[in-house]
Amino acid sequence: MGRSRMNNQLKEIIGSWIQAIGTITSAVGNTPSSVLTSEYRSSLDLWGNVLQATGNSLIADGQETFTLDKLGNEVQAVGNSTITAGMIINFKEETKQLLTIKGNLIQALGGGISLADEIEPTGSSAQAYNVIGNILQVIGNSLQAIGGIYELEHAHEKKSNEGQALQVNGSWIQAVGSVLSLIGQLEEVTEENNR
């Protein structure tokens, strides 16, 4: 295996680790807590999205040729960047919520694009992890977007926290998906090196 391919594999592995850490950090930030202040949880969510964008960008950069997976990771990075912009720029609250919803939908789209690249049957365990991981990330991001829409539509009502529950569950589903994708990435490198 050439030096260039080894460097690219390393980028993909590091990117997968960073993305997984980012989704878990963001999920912790989205989870209501009596221990963590809302300001601290917001910071965790912000840094989680920054880490996810960084991880997805590294994964895409490590892929030598254009693939749907490369494009999907680039799209996911745009989604995380959209959420990050909504969190750090001094917009009205409604605009911040809309950017978060759109960012989650963009991430779901990116996960779907990456999934399309993994569907071709190879029978490898790496592929199985990647397919399941991408499906869970698409579901998680979609639930977060739906929860955000629900919260936005019912912002002036004293309803129960269905929107927040959807967002929290979506965050953790996405986190599980990213960890499975990390395992798939590690398996893929192992399989490639054993050939």
N, C-alpha and C positions, 0 to 999 in steps of 0.2 A: 504494500500500500504506500502511495506517495506521501511526501511530507504535507503537501497541500490538502489532501483528503483527510489526513490525521488532524490538521489544524481546524478544518471545517467540522469534523466530527466533535472535536473539543468545544467549538462554538455552540454546536447544537446541544451537547450535553449540559454545558454551563447555562445556556439559555433555558433549557427545560427545567433545570434546578431553580433558576431565578423565577421563572414563570410560576412554578409550583409554590415556592415560598411566597410569592406575591398574591396568589389566589387565597392561600391560607391566611395571610396577614389581612387581606381585605375582608375575608369571611369573619375573622375575629372582630374587625372593626365594625362590621354590619350587625353583629349579634348584640342584642340588648344585654346590659350587665349592670349589676349593682356594685361591682368592684371598680370597673373602669369608667371614668367620666366620659360624657358625650364628646368633649373636645379631644380627649385622648383616642377615642374610637374613631373619630373623624380623621385624625392624623394617621392611624393605622390603615384606614380605608384608602386615603390619599397615597401613602407609600406603597400599599399593596398594588394599586393601579399603576404606579410608576414602575415598580418591579415587573409587573406583567408586561407592560409595553416594552421594557428593556429585554426581557426574556424572549418575547415573541420576535423582536427585531434581531436578536442574536441567532435564534433558530433559523429565521429566513436568510440571514447573511451567511450562515453555514451551509446552505444548500447551493451547490455549485451551478445547477441548471434551473431553468424555470420549470416549476411544477405547480399544480394546484395547491399543494401543501405549502409551498413557499408563499404563494399569493395569499392563502388563508392566514398564515402567520402575520403577513404584512397588514392585512385588513384588521386582524385582531389588535395589532399594535395601534392602529388608527382609532379603534374603538376605545381602548384604554386611554389614549391621549385625549380623546374627546371628553371622557369622564374627568380626567385630571384637569383639563382646562375649565370645566364647569365648577370644579372644587376650588381652584386657586384664583380665578379671575372674579372680581367683585361684580357679579351679575345679580339681578333680582333672584329671589328664591325660586320662582317658577321657571326661570331660564336655566338655573342650575339643575333643577329636576328634569327638565326637558333634555338637557345635554347628557345627563346620566342615563336616561331612558334610551336616547339615540345611541350612546356609546355602547350600552349593553346589546342593543339590536345589531350594531355593527360587529361586535364581538361574536354574536351568534352566527351572523352571516359568514364571518371568517372561519369559524369552527366548521360550518357546513361545507365551505369550499375545501378546507383541509380534509374533511371526511370523504369528500368525493374522490380524493386522490388515494385513499386507503382502501376503498371498496374492492378493488381487483383482488380476487382470491389468490393468496399465496400459501396459506396454511401455516404461516409462521406465528409464533406466540407474540412477537413484536407487533404484528399487524392487528391481532386481536386486542391487545392493550390499547393501541392507537385508535382503533375504531370505537371501542367502548368509551375511551377517554374523550374523544371528540364528540360523541353523542351526548355524554353527560355534560360537557361544557356548553354545547348548544342548548340543551334543556335548562341548565343552570342560568345562563345568560338570558334566555327567553323568560324564565320565571322572574328574574330580577326586573326585566323591562315591564312585564305585566304588573308586577307589584308596584313599580314606580308609577305606571299609568293609573292604577287603582288609587294610590295615595294622592296623586295630583287631582283626580276627579272628585275625591271625597275629602279634600283638604279642609273644607269649612264645616264638615259634619263631625259629630262626636260618635263615630262608628268604632267598632272594634278594629284591631290592628291587622286585618287580613292582608293589606298591601305590604306592611312591614314583614309579616310572616312569610309571604311569598319571596320577598327579597332576601331574607335570612336563609331560607331553605335553598333558594337559587344559588346564593353565594357558596354554601357548603357543597352543593351538588357540583358546581363548577370546580371547587377545590379538589374534590375527589377525582373528577375527570382529569384535572391537570396532573395529579399525582400518578394516575394510571398512564397518562401520556408520557410522563417522565420514565416510568418503568418500561413502556414500549420503546422509548428512545434508547435506553440502556440495553434492552434486549436486542434491538436492531444493530447496535454497534457490536455486541457480542457475537451475534449471528454472522455479521459481515466479516469480523476478524477471524472466525472459525472456518471460513470458506477456504 
